[in-house]
Amino acid sequence: MGKKVITPGGVVDGVVELPGDKSISHRYAILAALAEGHSEISNFASAADCRSTLECLRGLGVEIELREGRVSVAGRGLDGWKEPRKTLDAENSGSTIRMLAGALAGQPFTSKLTGDASLRRRPMRRVIEPLRQMGARIHAQEGDRAPIEIQGGPLHAIDYTPPVPSAQVKSSILLAGLYADGVTTVRESVATRDHTEIALREFGARIEGGRGVIQIHPRPKLAARQLVVPGDLSAAVFLIAAALVLPGSSVTLHNVGLNPTRARVLDFLMSIGAPIHVASLQMRDGELVGDVSVRHAPMAGGRISGAQVAEMIDELPMLAALGPFTSQGIDIHDAQELRVKESDRIATIAEGLRRMGARVEEFPDGLRVEGLAGGKLRGAKVDPAGDHRIAMALAVVAMGAEGDTVIHDADCAAVSFPEFFATLDRLRGAGKR
């Protein structure tokens, strides 16, 4: 993979139509494959992770066509998937391997899931344990690492509280619950993103919930749908941050997914001084969508901890990286989950920021990035350790530094936002006119 040189300064200015939300695209594809009939999914995510999900579904006998952001899925029904002829490769996608594990647990055949070197290092016990409680027979490397072999079959309903809040674990259990012998219940101590619950309802599943309790009834008849994926808020955050870093910048993002379980990051940014404006709100396929505008402004800084962490887990690297551009810094705690993502995100973002002159204190469960009080960062050679969100966060920081920054392995941004660097270049070009 290649490197990317980021020159500092300039402004970002313009309007962006974001690629489809990665989290929602995964879920729509899996449920469309379990539904009966042909589903059409527009604005499907361009992320490499979502292509991994499509390839795994093809390996299960599902016919899928992808053209210009539109995906056509010939659903095979709950009992129509075929035993795969080879190991299903989720590549870098934790969402793919964890959610498919739930759906595969109820199948009358054996399947095997693996991923790239990064994914094979990530713990799978949180998914394996509840699925075993439901009756699936699962074998994993070193006890809880991919490759994992799933011997599916009849499942039992369970009442389960994940020890660590996780939308992926919740989704895996709910998908397995489609095949259970009764009502499956998931209890959350902290609300995580509810895209799976919304999508299940859209496809016709009977799902109930409230106050941290989600219940799914078994064996629904899922019906094919015509769906449009909202723009990805997690991708939007990097462009919002770029506008906040560069004086004179102003960006508007159209048709962004603003699901309340995801949009807490906007609340946090506004609380530290970001002038964010939301307009044109509407409900589309059960998801809240709107336009988000932001312009440059001074930021005070703040603390993220407790329930906020689960609500903003994907955005934390970028929020940490904004620390040097605030007056009081950014303090993150209770985020030990970041250490078992695509990289150890706490260590990796801390190292990148230090190389650029930031003052960073690292903790087992987070970090503190000090404000520079008018000081400047410097360009440097940085390594995102193959982590897409770190690469994009460091690119944004580099624009506010002095001197060029070289990001090694910058192509890893394609895991979630392949258009990121081209979009930044376009917005900076518009700002020069």
C-alpha positions as CSV (number, residue, x, y, z in Angstrom):
1,M,0.0,0.0,0.0
2,G,1.1,3.6,-0.7
3,K,1.9,6.6,1.3
4,K,0.1,10.0,1.2
5,V,1.8,13.4,1.6
6,I,-0.4,15.9,3.4
7,T,0.5,19.6,2.9
8,P,-0.7,21.9,5.6
9,G,-2.9,25.0,5.4
10,G,-5.6,26.2,3.1
11,V,-9.3,25.8,3.8
12,V,-12.0,23.2,3.1
13,D,-15.1,24.5,1.6
14,G,-18.0,22.9,-0.3
15,V,-20.9,20.4,-0.3
16,V,-20.5,16.7,0.0
17,E,-22.7,13.7,-0.7
18,L,-21.3,11.1,1.6
19,P,-20.9,7.4,0.8
20,G,-23.5,5.1,2.4
21,D,-23.3,4.3,6.0
22,K,-21.0,1.2,6.6
23,S,-22.9,-0.1,9.6
24,I,-26.3,0.1,7.9
25,S,-25.0,-1.4,4.6
26,H,-23.7,-4.5,6.4
27,R,-27.1,-5.1,8.1
28,Y,-29.2,-4.4,5.0
29,A,-27.1,-6.9,2.9
30,I,-27.3,-9.7,5.5
31,L,-31.1,-9.3,6.1
32,A,-31.8,-9.0,2.3
33,A,-30.0,-12.3,1.9
34,L,-32.2,-13.8,4.6
35,A,-35.4,-12.3,3.1
36,E,-37.6,-13.7,0.4
37,G,-37.5,-11.9,-3.0
38,H,-35.2,-9.4,-4.6
39,S,-34.1,-6.4,-2.5
40,E,-32.6,-3.2,-4.0
41,I,-30.2,-1.2,-1.8
42,S,-29.2,2.2,-3.0
43,N,-26.2,4.2,-1.9
44,F,-24.6,1.0,-0.5
45,A,-21.3,1.8,1.2
46,S,-18.2,1.9,-0.9
47,A,-16.2,0.6,2.1
48,A,-14.0,-2.4,1.6
49,D,-15.6,-3.9,4.8
50,C,-19.0,-4.0,3.1
51,R,-17.6,-5.6,0.0
52,S,-16.3,-8.3,2.3
53,T,-19.9,-8.9,3.6
54,L,-21.2,-9.2,0.0
55,E,-18.4,-11.7,-0.9
56,C,-19.2,-13.8,2.1
57,L,-22.9,-13.9,1.2
58,R,-22.0,-14.9,-2.3
59,G,-20.1,-17.8,-0.7
60,L,-23.3,-18.8,0.9
61,G,-25.1,-19.1,-2.4
62,V,-26.7,-15.7,-2.5
63,E,-26.9,-14.0,-5.9
64,I,-25.8,-10.4,-5.6
65,E,-25.3,-7.7,-8.3
66,L,-23.4,-4.5,-7.5
67,R,-23.3,-1.5,-9.8
68,E,-22.7,2.1,-9.2
69,G,-23.5,2.0,-5.5
70,R,-26.7,0.0,-6.0
71,V,-26.9,-3.6,-4.7
72,S,-29.4,-6.1,-5.9
73,V,-29.8,-9.1,-3.5
74,A,-31.8,-12.3,-4.5
75,G,-32.9,-13.3,-1.0
76,R,-33.0,-17.0,-0.3
77,G,-35.2,-16.9,2.9
78,L,-34.2,-18.0,6.4
79,D,-33.4,-21.6,5.3
80,G,-32.0,-21.0,1.8
81,W,-28.3,-20.4,2.4
82,K,-26.0,-23.1,1.1
83,E,-23.0,-24.7,2.9
84,P,-20.0,-22.7,1.7
85,R,-17.4,-24.6,-0.4
86,K,-14.5,-22.7,1.2
87,T,-13.7,-20.6,4.2
88,L,-15.6,-17.3,4.2
89,D,-13.1,-14.4,4.4
90,A,-14.3,-11.3,6.3
91,E,-10.9,-9.6,5.5
92,N,-10.6,-6.6,7.9
93,S,-14.3,-6.4,8.9
94,G,-15.2,-7.2,12.5
95,S,-18.9,-6.4,11.7
96,T,-18.9,-9.1,8.9
97,I,-17.4,-11.9,11.0
98,R,-19.4,-11.2,14.2
99,M,-22.8,-10.6,12.6
100,L,-22.5,-13.5,10.1
101,A,-21.5,-15.8,13.0
102,G,-25.0,-15.1,14.5
103,A,-26.8,-15.9,11.2
104,L,-24.7,-19.0,10.6
105,A,-25.3,-20.4,14.0
106,G,-28.8,-21.3,13.0
107,Q,-27.9,-23.0,9.7
108,P,-28.0,-26.8,9.3
109,F,-24.4,-26.9,8.1
110,T,-20.8,-26.2,9.1
111,S,-19.1,-23.0,8.0
112,K,-15.8,-21.4,8.7
113,L,-15.0,-17.7,9.0
114,T,-11.6,-16.0,8.9
115,G,-10.1,-12.6,8.2
116,D,-6.8,-10.8,7.6
117,A,-4.0,-10.7,10.1
118,S,-5.5,-7.8,12.0
119,L,-8.9,-9.4,12.3
120,R,-7.4,-12.7,13.4
121,R,-5.9,-10.9,16.3
122,R,-9.2,-9.5,17.5
123,P,-11.1,-11.3,20.3
124,M,-14.2,-13.2,19.3
125,R,-15.2,-14.6,22.7
126,R,-18.0,-12.0,23.2
127,V,-19.8,-13.5,20.2
128,I,-18.8,-17.1,20.7
129,E,-20.0,-17.4,24.3
130,P,-23.7,-16.3,23.8
131,L,-23.9,-18.3,20.6
132,R,-22.7,-21.4,22.4
133,Q,-25.3,-20.8,25.1
134,M,-27.9,-20.8,22.3
135,G,-26.6,-24.3,21.2
136,A,-24.2,-23.5,18.4
137,R,-21.0,-25.6,18.4
138,I,-18.1,-23.2,17.7
139,H,-14.3,-23.9,17.5
140,A,-11.9,-21.0,17.4
141,Q,-8.1,-20.6,17.3
142,E,-6.5,-20.0,20.7
143,G,-10.0,-20.3,22.2
144,D,-11.4,-17.0,20.8
145,R,-9.6,-16.0,17.6
146,A,-10.4,-16.4,13.9
147,P,-10.6,-18.6,12.0
148,I,-13.8,-19.8,13.7
149,E,-15.7,-22.9,12.7
150,I,-19.4,-22.9,13.3
151,Q,-21.5,-26.1,13.4
152,G,-25.0,-24.6,13.1
153,G,-28.3,-26.2,14.0
154,P,-31.4,-25.7,16.2
155,L,-30.9,-22.9,18.7
156,H,-32.4,-22.1,22.1
157,A,-33.7,-18.7,23.1
158,I,-31.6,-16.9,25.7
159,D,-31.8,-13.9,27.9
160,Y,-28.4,-12.3,27.7
161,T,-26.6,-9.2,29.0
162,P,-23.3,-8.5,27.1
163,P,-20.5,-7.8,29.6
164,V,-19.2,-5.0,27.4
165,P,-21.7,-2.9,25.4
166,S,-21.3,-3.8,21.7
167,A,-23.7,-3.3,18.8
168,Q,-21.9,-6.1,16.9
169,V,-22.5,-8.6,19.7
170,K,-26.1,-7.6,20.2
171,S,-26.6,-7.9,16.4
172,S,-25.1,-11.3,16.3
173,I,-27.4,-12.6,19.1
174,L,-30.5,-11.0,17.4
175,L,-29.7,-12.6,14.1
176,A,-29.2,-16.0,15.8
177,G,-32.5,-15.3,17.5
178,L,-34.3,-15.6,14.2
179,Y,-33.6,-19.3,14.4
180,A,-34.3,-19.8,18.2
181,D,-37.1,-21.9,19.8
182,G,-38.5,-18.9,21.6
183,V,-38.1,-15.2,22.2
184,T,-34.5,-14.1,22.5
185,T,-33.7,-11.2,24.8
186,V,-30.6,-8.9,24.9
187,R,-30.2,-6.5,27.8
188,E,-27.9,-3.4,27.5
189,S,-26.4,-1.5,30.3
190,V,-25.5,1.2,27.8
191,A,-27.6,1.8,24.6
192,T,-25.5,0.9,21.5
193,R,-26.4,1.7,17.9
194,D,-29.8,0.3,17.0
195,H,-29.5,-0.1,13.2
196,T,-30.0,-3.9,13.5
197,E,-33.3,-3.5,15.3
198,I,-34.5,-0.9,12.8
199,A,-33.5,-3.0,9.8
200,L,-35.1,-6.1,11.3
201,R,-38.4,-4.3,11.6
202,E,-38.1,-2.9,8.1
203,F,-37.7,-6.5,6.7
204,G,-40.7,-7.7,8.8
205,A,-39.3,-9.3,11.9
206,R,-41.2,-9.0,15.2
207,I,-38.9,-7.1,17.5
208,E,-39.8,-5.3,20.7
209,G,-37.8,-3.2,23.1
210,G,-37.4,-0.3,25.4
211,R,-35.2,0.8,28.3
212,G,-32.3,-1.3,27.4
213,V,-34.2,-4.5,26.6
214,I,-34.5,-5.9,23.1
215,Q,-36.5,-9.0,22.2
216,I,-36.8,-10.8,18.9
217,H,-39.4,-13.4,18.0
218,P,-38.3,-16.4,16.0
219,R,-38.9,-17.6,12.5
220,P,-40.4,-14.4,10.9
221,K,-41.0,-14.3,7.2
222,L,-38.6,-11.6,6.1
223,A,-39.7,-9.7,2.9
224,A,-37.5,-8.1,0.3
225,R,-37.3,-4.3,0.4
226,Q,-36.3,-1.2,-1.6
227,L,-33.9,0.7,0.7
228,V,-31.7,3.8,0.6
229,V,-28.6,3.8,2.9
230,P,-28.0,7.2,4.6
231,G,-24.7,8.9,4.4
232,D,-22.1,7.7,6.9
233,L,-21.9,9.9,10.0
234,S,-18.7,8.3,11.1
235,A,-17.1,9.3,7.7
236,A,-18.7,12.8,8.1
237,V,-16.8,13.4,11.4
238,F,-13.5,13.5,9.6
239,L,-14.7,16.2,7.2
240,I,-16.3,18.1,10.1
241,A,-13.0,17.9,12.0
242,A,-11.1,19.3,8.9
243,A,-13.4,22.3,8.9
244,L,-12.8,22.9,12.6
245,V,-9.0,22.6,12.2
246,L,-8.6,25.0,9.2
247,P,-9.6,28.7,9.8
248,G,-12.1,30.0,7.2
249,S,-13.5,26.6,6.4
250,S,-17.1,25.7,5.9
251,V,-18.6,22.3,4.8
252,T,-22.1,21.0,4.3
253,L,-22.8,17.3,4.2
254,H,-26.1,16.1,2.6
255,N,-28.3,13.2,3.6
256,V,-26.3,12.2,6.7
257,G,-27.6,9.4,8.9
258,L,-28.5,11.0,12.2
259,N,-29.8,8.0,14.2
260,P,-29.9,9.2,17.9
261,T,-27.7,6.2,18.9
262,R,-25.0,7.5,16.6
263,A,-25.4,11.3,16.6
264,R,-24.0,11.9,20.2
265,V,-20.7,12.8,18.6
266,L,-22.4,16.0,17.1
267,D,-23.7,16.8,20.6
268,F,-20.2,16.5,22.0
269,L,-18.6,18.6,19.2
270,M,-21.2,21.3,19.8
271,S,-20.6,21.2,23.6
272,I,-16.9,22.1,23.0
273,G,-17.7,25.0,20.6
274,A,-18.2,23.5,17.1
275,P,-20.9,25.6,15.3
276,I,-22.9,22.7,13.8
277,H,-26.2,23.2,12.2
278,V,-28.6,20.4,11.2
279,A,-31.4,20.9,8.7
280,S,-33.9,19.0,6.4
281,L,-34.6,16.3,8.9
282,Q,-36.7,13.3,7.7
283,M,-37.3,9.7,8.4
284,R,-36.3,7.3,5.7
285,D,-36.6,3.5,6.0
286,G,-36.8,3.9,9.8
287,E,-33.6,6.0,10.0
288,L,-33.3,9.7,10.7
289,V,-31.5,11.6,7.9
290,G,-30.6,15.3,7.5
291,D,-28.0,17.8,6.3
292,V,-25.2,18.9,8.5
293,S,-23.2,22.1,8.2
294,V,-20.2,23.3,10.1
295,R,-17.7,26.2,9.9
296,H,-14.4,26.8,11.7
297,A,-14.6,28.1,15.3
298,P,-12.4,27.9,18.4
299,M,-12.9,24.8,20.5
300,A,-12.7,24.6,24.3
301,G,-12.0,20.9,24.7
302,G,-13.7,18.4,27.0
303,R,-13.9,14.9,28.6
304,I,-15.4,11.7,27.2
305,S,-16.1,8.8,29.6
306,G,-18.8,6.4,30.8
307,A,-21.8,5.8,28.5
308,Q,-20.4,8.4,26.0
309,V,-17.7,5.9,25.0
310,A,-20.0,3.3,23.6
311,E,-22.0,6.0,21.8
312,M,-19.0,7.4,20.0
313,I,-16.6,4.4,19.9
314,D,-15.7,4.8,16.2
315,E,-15.3,8.6,16.4
316,L,-12.9,8.6,19.4
317,P,-9.7,8.6,17.4
318,M,-10.7,11.7,15.5
319,L,-12.0,13.4,18.7
320,A,-8.7,12.6,20.5
321,A,-6.8,14.1,17.5
322,L,-8.7,17.4,17.9
323,G,-7.1,17.8,21.3
324,P,-4.2,20.1,20.1
325,F,-6.6,22.4,18.4
326,T,-8.6,23.0,21.6
327,S,-7.8,25.4,24.5
328,Q,-8.2,22.7,27.2
329,G,-7.4,19.5,25.5
330,I,-9.4,16.2,25.1
331,D,-9.6,13.7,27.9
332,I,-10.9,10.1,27.2
333,H,-11.5,7.4,29.8
334,D,-13.3,4.1,30.0
335,A,-12.3,3.4,26.4
336,Q,-10.2,0.2,26.8
337,E,-12.3,-1.3,24.0
338,L,-10.1,0.9,21.7
339,R,-7.2,-1.4,22.4
340,V,-8.7,-4.3,20.5
341,K,-9.9,-2.6,17.4
342,E,-8.2,-2.8,14.0
343,S,-5.1,-1.6,15.9
344,D,-4.5,-0.6,19.5
345,R,-6.1,2.7,18.7
346,I,-5.1,4.3,22.0
347,A,-1.4,3.6,21.4
348,T,-1.5,4.2,17.7
349,I,-3.1,7.7,17.8
350,A,-1.0,8.7,20.8
351,E,2.2,7.7,18.9
352,G,1.1,9.6,15.7
353,L,0.2,12.7,17.7
354,R,3.5,12.7,19.6
355,R,5.5,12.5,16.4
356,M,3.7,15.7,15.3
357,G,4.6,17.5,18.6
358,A,1.4,17.0,20.6
359,R,1.6,16.4,24.3
360,V,-0.2,13.1,25.1
361,E,-0.6,11.1,28.3
362,E,-1.7,7.5,27.8
363,F,-3.8,5.5,30.2
364,P,-4.9,1.8,30.2
365,D,-8.4,3.0,29.3
366,G,-7.8,6.1,27.3
367,L,-5.6,9.1,26.9
368,R,-5.3,12.9,27.4
369,V,-4.3,15.1,24.5
370,E,-3.3,18.6,25.7
371,G,-4.4,21.8,24.0
372,L,-1.4,23.7,22.5
373,A,-2.7,27.1,23.6
374,G,-1.7,28.8,20.3
375,G,1.3,26.5,19.6
376,K,1.8,24.6,16.4
377,L,2.1,21.0,15.5
378,R,4.8,19.9,13.0
379,G,4.7,17.7,10.0
380,A,6.1,14.2,10.5
381,K,6.3,10.7,9.2
382,V,3.4,8.7,10.8
383,D,2.2,5.1,10.6
384,P,-1.5,4.3,11.2
385,A,-0.7,0.6,11.7
386,G,-3.1,-0.3,9.0
387,D,-6.0,1.3,10.8
388,H,-8.4,3.3,8.5
389,R,-9.7,5.6,11.2
390,I,-6.2,6.5,12.5
391,A,-5.0,7.2,8.9
392,M,-7.9,9.7,8.4
393,A,-7.5,11.3,11.8
394,L,-3.8,11.9,11.3
395,A,-4.5,13.4,7.8
396,V,-6.9,15.9,9.4
397,V,-4.3,16.8,12.0
398,A,-1.6,17.2,9.4
399,M,-3.6,20.0,7.7
400,G,-3.2,22.0,10.8
401,A,0.5,21.4,11.3
402,E,3.6,23.2,10.0
403,G,5.3,21.3,7.2
404,D,4.4,18.3,5.2
405,T,3.2,15.0,6.8
406,V,3.8,11.6,5.3
407,I,1.2,9.0,6.2
408,H,2.4,5.4,5.5
409,D,-0.1,2.8,4.3
410,A,-2.6,5.6,3.8
411,D,-4.6,3.3,1.4
412,C,-6.0,1.6,4.5
413,A,-8.6,4.4,4.6
414,A,-10.5,2.4,1.9
415,V,-11.6,0.0,4.6
416,S,-14.4,2.5,5.5
417,F,-14.1,5.6,3.3
418,P,-12.3,5.0,-0.1
419,E,-13.1,8.5,-1.3
420,F,-11.7,10.3,1.7
421,F,-8.5,11.7,0.3
422,A,-10.1,12.6,-3.0
423,T,-12.9,14.3,-1.1
424,L,-10.4,16.3,1.0
425,D,-8.5,17.4,-2.1
426,R,-11.7,18.5,-3.8
427,L,-12.9,20.5,-0.8
428,R,-9.4,22.1,-0.5
429,G,-9.4,22.9,-4.2
430,A,-12.7,24.6,-4.0
431,G,-11.5,26.6,-1.0
432,K,-8.6,28.1,-3.1
433,R,-10.9,29.6,-5.7
